[in-house]
Amino acid sequence: MQAEIVTIGTELLLGEIVDTNSAWIAQQFTTIGLNLFYTTTVGDNMERIVSVLKQAFERSNVVITTGGVGPTVDDMTREGVARATGRKTYLSQDLVEEITAYFGRRGYTMTENNMRQAYLPEGATIIHNPVGTAPAFYVEEGDHVIISLPGVPHEMRYLMDNEVIPFIRERFGLTGMIKSHAIRTCGIGESGVDAVIGDLMESFNPTVGTRAHPGQTDVVVTAKADSEQEADALLDAMMDEIRQRLGAYVFGLDDQSMADVVNELLAAKGKTLAIGETCTRGEGARQLGLASMADQSYAGGTLMASNDALRVALADLDLSDDDLVPSQELADRLAQVLKKQQGADYALAIVGPFDAAAHEGDLAYFALATPDGLIQRPPRAVRGGPSGRGWLVHLAMDMLRRYLSGWPIV
């Protein structure tokens, strides 16, 4: 059994709209153990739509299309499905009445082009759409089915949850499921992870893979089983082995962010944190402020995007211009001052060249002021862009996480 997703719309190809539908549908397939093998995006061109749908229908048991079922001339999915499956289209009076009633309930005047939505491929089964005007439908042939859904995310999700997933499960007798977890790590890249757990990544079920993000590497463990209990057993055994091998590099699971973990550790101890940044555009403060338990653990953040701002923050120290050059000593001073100014139990400082002035080879310095004194970790090269800033912020927060958890700081 394999599935395929076809998203239809030139706006997707042009990047005017980001395709979030495919990712969401893929996640729903895992809940019923349906393997997704292909995802294709095609523009509003009848010839190409028909070609893509023919290929999809021949090689995949379940094809989900999104988009192209609206009322305008560039909504070609209905006709495309009909041609791809060797059918004609017809006007469904049931859909005419349904669409008319939808507009009437909302007090709108229906325009003539809305009648295009009442045309279906011959032999298609209607999937009624109570949350929009664009009806959905499916066409079956042997062990293959094309299911066409609106591209509007909330309509698509409603129909997937309430109509499509139950239909697929019953139609193909699916009893299994696919379940996965992501083990989140910091301070170790994909190559480093591979060196530690490379043999586990050859496992067939569960499978083990990696995903790189700014400042972290996720280890994704996926199991396929006939029940959730069996899947959990497979996952738990593999995840325990991965955690044991990676040790202190592991900071969280699934959707947990580094900021979530740090705030939760602080809140559990009844402690607070302040942060100061010169080279990360306030990214650390943003993440901490948005994370869970920020109201209990986050004392505040200070962004110093210029020498003048840095001088103001450190006014009590009466520093010269030479003293404001990025260094470990400057990071130490900033962490100590912020801890006192914010009345926090801990303070983090990330000090490097102001973001716009950074050059290759420049270093960022980290300092953590604690009730027991100052803690540092080795400086790291400054990287540009959101990814580089995220990398530095995660290293800084990871220093505090390790300190609070009793892990060595590396």
C-alpha positions as CSV (number, residue, x, y, z in Angstrom):
1,M,0.0,0.0,0.0
2,Q,1.4,3.3,-1.0
3,A,0.1,6.9,-1.1
4,E,0.9,10.0,-3.1
5,I,0.1,13.7,-2.7
6,V,-0.5,16.0,-5.6
7,T,-0.8,19.7,-4.8
8,I,-2.2,21.8,-7.6
9,G,-1.7,25.6,-8.2
10,T,0.7,27.8,-10.0
11,E,0.9,30.0,-6.8
12,L,2.7,27.1,-5.1
13,L,5.3,26.8,-7.8
14,L,5.9,30.6,-7.7
15,G,6.4,30.5,-3.9
16,E,3.5,32.9,-3.4
17,I,1.9,30.4,-1.0
18,V,3.9,27.9,1.1
19,D,2.6,24.3,0.8
20,T,1.7,23.3,4.4
21,N,-1.0,20.9,3.2
22,S,1.4,18.2,2.1
23,A,3.2,18.1,5.5
24,W,0.0,17.9,7.4
25,I,-1.5,15.2,5.2
26,A,1.7,13.2,5.5
27,Q,1.4,13.3,9.3
28,Q,-2.1,12.0,9.1
29,F,-1.0,9.1,6.9
30,T,1.3,7.9,9.7
31,T,-1.6,7.5,12.1
32,I,-3.0,4.7,9.8
33,G,0.2,3.1,8.7
34,L,0.0,4.3,5.1
35,N,3.3,4.8,3.4
36,L,3.8,8.1,1.5
37,F,6.1,7.6,-1.5
38,Y,5.7,10.7,-3.6
39,T,4.7,14.3,-3.3
40,T,4.3,16.4,-6.5
41,T,3.3,20.0,-7.1
42,V,1.9,21.0,-10.5
43,G,0.8,24.3,-11.9
44,D,-2.6,25.3,-13.4
45,N,-2.0,23.7,-16.7
46,M,-4.4,21.0,-17.9
47,E,-1.9,18.9,-19.9
48,R,0.6,18.7,-17.0
49,I,-2.2,18.1,-14.4
50,V,-3.5,15.2,-16.4
51,S,0.0,13.8,-16.9
52,V,0.9,13.9,-13.2
53,L,-2.5,12.4,-12.1
54,K,-2.2,9.6,-14.6
55,Q,1.2,8.6,-13.3
56,A,0.1,9.0,-9.7
57,F,-3.1,6.9,-10.2
58,E,-1.1,4.1,-11.9
59,R,1.6,3.7,-9.3
60,S,-0.2,4.6,-6.0
61,N,-3.2,3.1,-4.3
62,V,-4.2,6.4,-2.6
63,V,-3.8,9.7,-4.3
64,I,-4.7,12.9,-2.5
65,T,-5.0,16.1,-4.5
66,T,-5.4,19.6,-2.9
67,G,-6.4,22.7,-4.7
68,G,-8.0,23.5,-8.0
69,V,-11.6,22.7,-7.0
70,G,-12.8,26.3,-6.7
71,P,-15.0,28.4,-9.0
72,T,-12.5,30.1,-11.3
73,V,-11.3,29.2,-14.8
74,D,-7.9,28.1,-13.4
75,D,-9.5,25.5,-11.1
76,M,-8.8,22.5,-13.3
77,T,-8.7,19.6,-10.9
78,R,-12.2,18.2,-11.6
79,E,-11.5,18.1,-15.4
80,G,-8.0,16.9,-14.8
81,V,-9.1,13.9,-12.7
82,A,-11.8,13.1,-15.3
83,R,-9.3,13.0,-18.2
84,A,-6.7,11.2,-16.2
85,T,-9.2,8.4,-15.4
86,G,-10.8,8.3,-18.9
87,R,-14.1,9.9,-17.8
88,K,-16.4,12.8,-18.7
89,T,-17.7,15.4,-16.3
90,Y,-21.4,16.0,-15.5
91,L,-23.4,18.6,-13.6
92,S,-24.5,17.2,-10.2
93,Q,-27.9,18.6,-9.2
94,D,-27.2,17.6,-5.6
95,L,-24.2,19.8,-5.6
96,V,-26.0,22.7,-7.2
97,E,-28.6,22.6,-4.4
98,E,-25.9,22.2,-1.8
99,I,-23.8,25.2,-3.0
100,T,-26.9,27.3,-3.4
101,A,-28.0,26.5,0.1
102,Y,-24.5,27.3,1.5
103,F,-24.7,30.9,0.1
104,G,-28.3,31.3,1.1
105,R,-27.5,30.5,4.8
106,R,-24.9,33.2,4.8
107,G,-26.9,35.8,3.1
108,Y,-24.7,36.0,0.0
109,T,-25.7,36.2,-3.6
110,M,-24.1,33.3,-5.5
111,T,-22.4,34.1,-8.8
112,E,-22.8,32.0,-11.9
113,N,-19.1,30.8,-11.8
114,N,-19.8,29.0,-8.6
115,M,-21.7,26.4,-10.6
116,R,-18.4,25.1,-11.9
117,Q,-17.9,23.5,-8.5
118,A,-21.0,21.4,-9.1
119,Y,-19.3,19.5,-12.0
120,L,-17.8,16.1,-11.2
121,P,-16.1,13.2,-13.1
122,E,-18.6,10.5,-14.0
123,G,-18.8,7.9,-11.3
124,A,-17.3,10.1,-8.6
125,T,-18.5,10.0,-5.1
126,I,-19.2,13.3,-3.4
127,I,-17.5,14.2,-0.1
128,H,-19.8,16.9,1.3
129,N,-18.0,20.0,2.6
130,P,-20.0,21.8,5.3
131,V,-17.2,24.3,6.0
132,G,-16.8,25.7,2.5
133,T,-18.2,26.0,-1.0
134,A,-15.8,23.7,-2.8
135,P,-17.1,20.2,-2.7
136,A,-14.6,17.3,-2.5
137,F,-14.9,14.0,-4.3
138,Y,-13.2,10.7,-4.9
139,V,-12.9,8.4,-8.0
140,E,-12.2,4.6,-7.6
141,E,-10.8,2.1,-10.0
142,G,-9.8,-1.3,-8.7
143,D,-7.4,-0.9,-5.8
144,H,-6.7,2.8,-6.7
145,V,-8.5,5.9,-5.6
146,I,-8.0,9.6,-6.2
147,I,-9.4,11.9,-3.5
148,S,-9.7,15.6,-4.4
149,L,-9.8,18.1,-1.6
150,P,-9.9,21.9,-1.4
151,G,-6.6,23.7,-1.0
152,V,-7.9,25.9,1.8
153,P,-6.1,24.4,4.8
154,H,-9.0,24.5,7.3
155,E,-11.4,22.9,4.8
156,M,-8.9,20.3,3.8
157,R,-8.1,19.4,7.4
158,Y,-11.7,19.1,8.4
159,L,-12.5,16.8,5.5
160,M,-9.3,14.7,6.1
161,D,-10.2,14.2,9.8
162,N,-13.9,13.6,9.4
163,E,-14.3,11.9,6.0
164,V,-11.0,10.9,4.3
165,I,-9.0,9.1,7.0
166,P,-12.0,7.0,8.1
167,F,-12.8,6.2,4.4
168,I,-9.2,5.1,3.6
169,R,-8.9,3.0,6.8
170,E,-12.1,1.1,6.0
171,R,-11.6,0.9,2.2
172,F,-8.2,-0.6,2.4
173,G,-8.6,-2.5,5.7
174,L,-5.7,-0.6,7.4
175,T,-5.2,-1.6,11.0
176,G,-1.6,-0.6,11.5
177,M,0.1,2.7,12.3
178,I,3.3,4.6,12.0
179,K,4.6,6.5,15.0
180,S,7.7,8.5,15.5
181,H,9.6,10.6,18.0
182,A,12.4,13.1,17.6
183,I,15.3,13.2,20.1
184,R,16.7,16.7,20.1
185,T,20.4,17.3,20.6
186,C,22.6,20.4,20.9
187,G,26.4,20.8,20.5
188,I,26.9,17.9,18.1
189,G,26.3,18.0,14.4
190,E,24.9,15.3,12.0
191,S,28.4,13.8,11.4
192,G,29.0,13.6,15.1
193,V,25.7,11.9,15.7
194,D,26.4,9.5,12.9
195,A,29.8,8.6,14.5
196,V,28.0,7.7,17.7
197,I,24.8,5.9,16.5
198,G,25.6,5.1,12.9
199,D,25.0,1.4,13.4
200,L,21.5,2.1,14.7
201,M,20.7,4.1,11.6
202,E,20.8,0.8,9.6
203,S,17.8,-0.5,11.6
204,F,14.7,-1.4,9.5
205,N,12.0,-1.1,12.1
206,P,12.2,1.2,13.8
207,T,14.2,3.4,11.4
208,V,16.6,6.0,12.7
209,G,17.5,9.2,10.8
210,T,18.7,12.8,11.5
211,R,17.4,16.2,10.8
212,A,19.5,19.3,11.1
213,H,18.1,22.6,12.4
214,P,19.8,25.9,13.5
215,G,21.7,25.0,16.7
216,Q,20.5,21.5,17.0
217,T,20.3,18.0,15.4
218,D,17.3,15.8,15.8
219,V,17.4,12.0,15.8
220,V,14.1,10.8,14.4
221,V,13.0,7.3,15.4
222,T,10.0,5.8,13.4
223,A,8.3,2.5,14.1
224,K,5.5,0.7,12.1
225,A,3.3,-1.7,14.0
226,D,-0.2,-3.1,14.2
227,S,-1.0,-1.2,17.4
228,E,0.2,1.8,19.3
229,Q,1.3,-0.4,22.1
230,E,3.6,-2.4,19.8
231,A,4.9,0.8,18.2
232,D,5.7,2.3,21.6
233,A,7.6,-0.8,22.6
234,L,9.8,-0.6,19.5
235,L,10.3,3.1,19.9
236,D,11.1,3.0,23.6
237,A,13.9,0.4,23.3
238,M,15.6,2.3,20.4
239,M,15.2,5.7,22.1
240,D,16.7,4.4,25.4
241,E,19.8,3.2,23.5
242,I,20.2,6.5,21.6
243,R,19.8,8.6,24.8
244,Q,22.4,6.4,26.6
245,R,24.9,6.8,23.7
246,L,24.4,10.6,23.2
247,G,24.2,11.4,26.9
248,A,24.4,15.1,27.7
249,Y,24.0,16.1,24.1
250,V,20.3,15.2,24.4
251,F,18.2,18.1,25.6
252,G,14.6,17.4,24.7
253,L,12.0,15.4,22.8
254,D,9.7,16.1,19.9
255,D,8.4,19.7,20.0
256,Q,10.5,20.8,23.1
257,S,12.7,23.7,22.3
258,M,15.9,24.5,24.1
259,A,14.3,27.6,25.6
260,D,11.4,25.4,26.9
261,V,13.8,23.1,28.6
262,V,15.8,25.9,30.2
263,N,12.8,27.8,31.4
264,E,11.3,24.6,32.9
265,L,14.6,23.7,34.7
266,L,14.7,27.2,36.1
267,A,11.0,27.2,37.2
268,A,11.5,23.9,38.9
269,K,14.2,25.4,41.0
270,G,12.4,28.7,41.5
271,K,15.2,30.6,39.7
272,T,15.2,33.3,37.1
273,L,17.4,34.2,34.1
274,A,18.5,37.4,32.2
275,I,20.2,37.4,28.9
276,G,22.3,40.0,27.0
277,E,23.3,39.8,23.3
278,T,25.4,41.8,20.9
279,C,25.6,39.6,17.8
280,T,22.3,37.6,17.7
281,R,19.7,40.4,17.1
282,G,17.9,39.5,20.3
283,E,17.1,35.9,19.2
284,G,17.9,34.5,22.6
285,A,15.5,36.9,24.4
286,R,12.8,36.2,21.8
287,Q,13.0,32.4,22.2
288,L,13.1,32.6,26.0
289,G,10.2,35.1,26.1
290,L,8.0,32.9,24.0
291,A,8.9,29.6,25.6
292,S,6.9,27.7,28.3
293,M,7.0,29.0,31.8
294,A,8.6,32.3,30.8
295,D,6.4,34.1,33.3
296,Q,8.1,32.2,36.1
297,S,11.7,32.0,34.9
298,Y,12.5,34.8,32.5
299,A,13.8,38.0,34.0
300,G,14.4,39.9,30.8
301,G,16.7,40.4,27.8
302,T,19.0,43.2,26.6
303,L,20.0,43.6,23.0
304,M,23.1,45.8,22.4
305,A,23.4,46.4,18.7
306,S,26.0,49.1,18.8
307,N,28.9,50.3,20.9
308,D,26.8,53.1,22.4
309,A,24.2,50.6,23.6
310,L,26.9,48.4,25.0
311,R,28.4,51.3,26.8
312,V,25.0,52.3,28.3
313,A,24.5,48.7,29.6
314,L,27.9,48.7,31.2
315,A,27.9,52.4,32.3
316,D,28.8,51.6,35.9
317,L,32.1,50.1,34.8
318,D,33.3,53.2,32.9
319,L,34.9,51.2,30.1
320,S,37.1,52.6,27.3
321,D,36.5,51.8,23.6
322,D,39.3,49.2,23.8
323,D,37.4,47.5,26.6
324,L,34.3,47.1,24.4
325,V,36.1,44.9,21.8
326,P,34.5,41.4,21.9
327,S,36.4,39.2,24.3
328,Q,35.8,36.6,27.0
329,E,36.4,39.3,29.6
330,L,33.8,41.5,28.1
331,A,31.3,38.7,28.1
332,D,32.1,37.9,31.7
333,R,31.5,41.6,32.7
334,L,28.2,41.8,30.8
335,A,26.9,38.6,32.4
336,Q,27.7,39.9,35.9
337,V,26.2,43.3,35.3
338,L,23.0,41.9,33.8
339,K,22.5,39.5,36.7
340,K,22.7,42.5,39.1
341,Q,20.6,44.9,37.0
342,Q,17.8,42.4,36.4
343,G,17.9,40.9,39.9
344,A,18.2,37.5,38.3
345,D,19.6,34.3,39.7
346,Y,21.5,33.7,36.5
347,A,22.6,35.8,33.5
348,L,23.8,34.7,30.1
349,A,25.9,36.9,27.8
350,I,26.6,36.3,24.1
351,V,29.2,38.8,22.9
352,G,30.6,39.1,19.4
353,P,30.8,41.7,16.6
354,F,27.5,43.5,16.1
355,D,25.6,41.4,13.5
356,A,26.0,43.7,10.6
357,A,29.7,44.1,11.2
358,A,30.6,40.4,11.5
359,H,33.4,39.0,9.3
360,E,34.5,35.5,8.6
361,G,36.8,34.3,11.5
362,D,35.2,36.6,14.1
363,L,34.4,34.9,17.4
364,A,31.5,35.0,19.8
365,Y,32.1,34.6,23.5
366,F,29.8,33.0,26.1
367,A,29.5,33.7,29.8
368,L,27.1,32.5,32.5
369,A,26.9,34.4,35.8
370,T,25.7,32.1,38.6
371,P,25.4,32.4,42.4
372,D,28.6,30.3,42.5
373,G,30.6,32.6,40.1
374,L,31.3,32.8,36.3
375,I,31.2,29.9,33.8
376,Q,32.4,30.0,30.2
377,R,32.4,27.7,27.3
378,P,34.9,27.9,24.4
379,P,34.3,30.8,21.9
380,R,32.8,29.8,18.6
381,A,33.0,31.4,15.1
382,V,30.3,33.8,14.3
383,R,28.0,32.6,11.5
384,G,25.7,34.9,9.5
385,G,21.9,34.7,9.0
386,P,19.2,33.2,11.1
387,S,20.8,29.8,11.2
388,G,24.1,31.2,12.5
389,R,22.3,33.2,15.2
390,G,20.3,30.2,16.2
391,W,23.4,28.2,16.6
392,L,25.0,30.7,18.9
393,V,21.9,31.1,21.0
394,H,21.5,27.4,21.5
395,L,25.1,27.0,22.6
396,A,24.6,29.7,25.2
397,M,21.3,28.2,26.5
398,D,22.8,24.8,26.4
399,M,25.6,26.0,28.7
400,L,22.9,26.9,31.4
401,R,21.0,23.6,30.7
402,R,24.2,21.6,31.4
403,Y,25.0,23.6,34.5
404,L,21.5,23.2,36.0
405,S,21.5,19.4,35.1
406,G,24.9,18.7,36.5
407,W,26.4,17.9,33.1
408,P,30.0,18.9,32.1
409,I,30.2,22.1,29.9
410,V,32.1,21.5,26.7
